Amino acid sequence: MSTDTIKSVARYFVSITIVLVFVFPIAWFGLTSIKPVSAVFNKDRVVVFDFQPTFDNYRVTILGGKKSDTKADSGILMGTSGEGAYDGRGSIVSSLIIAVCSTILATSISLLAAYALSRLAFRGSQGYMHWILSQRFLPPIAIIIPLVFIFRDLGLRDTHFGIIIAHTLINIPIALLILKSFFDDVPREVDQAAMIDGATRFQCFYMVVLPMVKGGVAATAVLCFIFSWTEFLLSLFLTNSIRTIPVKITTFVTSTGSEWGYISALGTAAIIPGFIFILLVQNHLVRGLTMGAIKD
């Protein structure tokens, strides 16, 4: 066996091992979502595949079925029996509204700002970009207390609009940075040619440059959607009655035990939209995440 063949086999082996390490927790999470209670809380052994699959966890969390309707196959009782305590439909709708609206806002604002920063040079523009990016480095926990008081005084606390604004603000820096990299890839001569033909600056942006970076816009929107969809801390502190999916899942952990079946069912259902969007724009997403890795 040649040296090149050995290196190739070793490379594939290492790659497959790394993929399995990252995929295993997700696969186990999904497997747990279709396990009966007796398989999840088996004290004698770890149940992997030898169980009767059930979709009761999804029926309760996704379709709003009552917990009392599930089979008490093990006699294990835990959690809360309140009406609709495990119904995740309201959380799914709230998360969808917040994620979609904040994604549209963050992407729209970042589009205009990124084009301006890419085409209109001014003194200190590089420092300004670094300052914008530094806003994303700041952990939300560092500002959550003053943010709660500000939102309360403005009447934005415990509202969908308030959470949308908060998610938009945390998504703008990364969206701006990614979109600017795509605009920078479009030669400025394209703008100049369009403006010589009589196009205004806005027409040049909207009709000429924007169609050329639509893949980057899609990738940016997917990232903003995922960040908003999975955001936990701001959604937890800025509202009491509105519960997004991450916040709703925490309510399944009670003093009498953790409802792992319901946790994994709602969590698995929440993962699916992100996977679908990533598959649709995966090439552009890789381009956005690896920007600046190669210098010309």
C-alpha positions in Angstrom: 0.0 0.0 0.0 1.5 3.3 -1.1 2.1 6.2 1.3 -0.6 8.4 -0.5 -3.2 5.7 -0.1 -2.4 5.3 3.7 -2.7 9.1 4.1 -6.0 9.1 2.2 -7.4 6.3 4.3 -6.2 8.0 7.5 -7.7 11.3 6.4 -11.1 9.7 5.7 -11.0 7.8 9.0 -10.3 10.9 11.0 -13.0 12.8 9.1 -15.6 10.1 9.7 -14.7 9.9 13.4 -15.1 13.7 13.9 -18.4 13.6 12.1 -19.7 10.7 14.3 -18.5 12.5 17.5 -20.6 15.6 16.6 -23.6 13.7 15.1 -23.9 11.2 18.0 -25.5 13.6 20.5 -28.0 14.8 18.0 -28.9 11.2 16.9 -29.2 10.1 20.5 -31.5 13.1 21.2 -33.7 12.2 18.3 -33.8 8.5 19.4 -34.8 9.5 22.9 -37.7 11.5 21.5 -39.4 8.3 20.3 -38.6 6.1 23.4 -41.3 5.2 25.9 -40.7 6.3 29.5 -39.7 2.8 30.5 -36.8 2.8 28.0 -35.6 6.3 28.9 -35.5 5.6 32.7 -34.4 2.0 32.6 -32.2 1.5 35.7 -30.7 -1.8 34.7 -29.3 -1.0 31.2 -29.0 1.6 28.5 -31.7 1.0 26.0 -30.6 1.7 22.5 -32.8 0.1 19.8 -34.7 -2.7 21.6 -37.8 -0.7 22.5 -41.3 -0.1 21.0 -41.2 3.3 19.3 -43.8 5.8 20.3 -44.8 9.2 19.0 -46.6 10.2 22.2 -43.9 12.8 23.0 -44.5 14.5 19.7 -48.2 14.3 20.1 -48.1 16.0 23.4 -45.5 18.7 22.6 -46.3 19.4 18.9 -50.0 18.6 18.6 -51.1 19.7 22.1 -52.2 16.2 23.3 -52.7 15.8 27.0 -50.1 14.1 29.1 -52.7 12.0 30.8 -53.5 10.3 27.5 -50.0 8.8 27.2 -49.4 5.2 28.3 -48.2 4.9 31.9 -46.1 1.9 30.9 -43.6 2.2 33.7 -45.6 3.8 36.5 -43.1 6.8 36.6 -44.9 10.0 37.4 -43.1 13.3 37.3 -43.4 16.9 36.1 -46.5 18.9 36.2 -50.1 17.9 35.3 -51.3 21.4 34.5 -53.5 21.9 31.5 -51.3 22.6 28.4 -48.1 22.5 30.5 -46.3 20.5 27.7 -48.1 22.0 24.8 -45.3 23.5 22.7 -47.5 25.0 19.9 -47.6 28.5 21.3 -43.9 28.5 21.8 -43.3 27.3 18.2 -45.5 30.1 16.9 -43.8 32.7 19.1 -40.4 31.5 18.1 -41.3 31.6 14.4 -42.7 35.1 14.6 -39.7 36.4 16.5 -37.1 34.6 14.4 -38.7 35.6 11.0 -39.3 39.3 11.9 -35.9 39.8 13.5 -34.2 38.1 10.5 -36.0 40.4 8.1 -35.1 43.5 10.1 -31.5 42.6 10.8 -30.9 41.6 7.1 -32.6 44.7 5.7 -30.7 47.1 8.0 -27.4 45.3 7.4 -27.8 45.3 3.7 -27.9 49.0 3.4 -25.2 49.5 6.0 -22.9 46.9 4.4 -23.3 48.4 1.0 -22.5 51.9 2.3 -19.4 50.6 4.2 -18.2 48.7 1.1 -18.6 51.5 -1.4 -18.4 54.8 0.5 -14.9 55.0 2.0 -14.5 57.4 4.9 -11.9 58.1 7.5 -11.9 55.5 10.3 -14.2 53.0 8.4 -12.0 50.1 9.5 -12.2 51.1 13.1 -15.9 51.6 12.8 -16.3 48.0 11.5 -14.2 46.7 14.4 -16.4 48.6 16.8 -19.6 47.1 15.3 -18.2 43.6 15.4 -17.2 44.1 19.1 -20.9 44.5 19.9 -21.3 40.8 19.1 -18.5 39.8 21.3 -20.2 41.3 24.3 -22.0 38.5 26.2 -25.7 39.3 26.7 -25.4 38.4 30.4 -23.2 41.5 30.9 -26.0 43.8 29.9 -29.2 41.9 30.7 -30.0 43.7 33.9 -30.0 47.3 32.5 -31.6 46.0 29.3 -34.6 44.6 31.3 -35.1 48.0 33.0 -34.8 49.9 29.7 -37.3 47.6 28.0 -39.6 47.9 31.0 -39.6 51.7 31.0 -40.2 51.7 27.2 -43.1 49.3 27.5 -41.3 46.7 25.4 -40.9 44.0 28.1 -43.1 40.9 27.7 -44.0 41.8 24.1 -43.1 40.1 20.8 -41.9 43.4 19.4 -39.5 43.9 22.3 -37.9 40.5 21.8 -37.7 41.1 18.0 -35.9 44.3 18.6 -33.4 42.6 21.0 -32.7 39.8 18.6 -32.3 42.2 15.8 -29.7 44.2 17.7 -27.6 41.1 18.5 -27.8 39.9 14.9 -26.9 43.1 13.1 -23.1 43.0 13.8 -22.5 39.5 12.3 -25.0 40.1 9.5 -23.2 43.4 8.6 -19.8 41.8 8.6 -20.8 38.9 6.4 -22.8 41.0 3.9 -19.9 43.5 3.6 -17.6 40.7 2.6 -19.9 39.7 -0.3 -20.3 43.3 -1.4 -16.5 43.7 -1.4 -16.3 40.8 -3.9 -18.3 42.7 -6.4 -16.0 45.1 -8.4 -16.7 48.8 -8.0 -16.5 49.1 -11.7 -19.9 47.5 -11.9 -21.3 50.4 -9.8 -19.5 53.0 -11.9 -20.7 51.5 -15.2 -24.3 51.6 -13.9 -24.0 55.2 -12.7 -22.5 56.3 -16.0 -25.6 54.9 -17.7 -27.7 57.1 -15.5 -28.6 54.9 -12.5 -28.8 56.5 -9.1 -26.8 55.1 -6.2 -29.9 53.4 -4.8 -30.8 51.9 -8.3 -27.3 50.7 -8.6 -27.6 49.0 -5.2 -31.0 47.5 -5.7 -31.0 46.6 -9.4 -27.4 45.8 -10.1 -25.3 44.8 -7.1 -28.0 43.2 -4.9 -28.9 40.4 -7.4 -25.2 39.5 -7.6 -25.0 38.9 -3.8 -28.4 37.2 -3.3 -26.6 34.0 -2.2 -24.8 35.9 0.5 -28.1 37.5 1.6 -29.7 34.1 1.9 -26.8 32.7 3.9 -26.9 35.8 6.2 -30.6 35.4 6.7 -30.2 31.7 7.6 -27.6 32.6 10.2 -29.7 35.3 11.7 -32.7 33.0 11.8 -30.8 30.3 13.6 -29.3 32.7 16.1 -32.8 34.1 16.9 -34.4 30.6 16.9 -32.0 29.3 19.4 -31.5 32.4 21.6 -32.3 31.7 25.2 -31.1 34.4 27.7 -32.8 37.5 26.3 -36.0 35.6 25.7 -35.9 34.3 29.2 -35.4 37.7 31.0 -37.4 40.0 28.6 -40.7 38.2 28.9 -42.8 36.3 31.4 -45.9 35.2 29.3 -44.1 34.7 26.0 -42.0 31.5 25.9 -39.8 30.7 22.9 -38.8 27.1 22.3 -35.6 27.2 24.3 -37.4 28.8 27.3 -40.3 26.4 27.0 -38.0 23.4 27.1 -36.6 24.5 30.5 -40.1 24.2 32.0 -39.9 20.5 31.4 -37.2 20.2 34.1 -39.1 20.1 37.4 -38.4 19.4 41.0 -39.7 15.8 40.5 -37.5 15.0 37.5 -36.7 15.9 33.9 -39.2 15.0 31.2 -36.5 13.8 28.7 -39.1 12.4 26.3 -40.8 15.8 25.9 -37.5 17.7 26.0 -36.0 15.7 23.2 -39.2 15.7 21.1 -39.6 19.5 21.2 -35.9 20.0 20.8 -35.7 17.6 17.8 -38.6 19.4 16.2 -36.9 22.7 16.7 -33.7 21.5 15.1 -35.3 20.5 11.8 -36.0 24.0 10.3 -32.3 25.0 10.9 -31.1 21.9 9.1 -33.4 22.5 6.1 -32.3 26.1 5.7 -28.6 25.2 6.0 -28.9 22.5 3.3 -30.6 25.0 1.0 -27.8 27.6 1.2 -24.9 25.5 2.4 -22.4 26.6 -0.2 -23.0 30.3 0.5 -23.0 29.6 4.2 -19.5 28.2 4.0 -18.4 31.2 2.0 -19.8 33.5 4.7 -18.2 31.6 7.6 -14.8 31.3 6.0 -14.5 34.9 4.8 -11.0 36.3 5.2 -9.4 32.9 5.6 -7.6 33.3 2.3 -5.7 36.5 1.4 -5.3 37.5 -2.2 
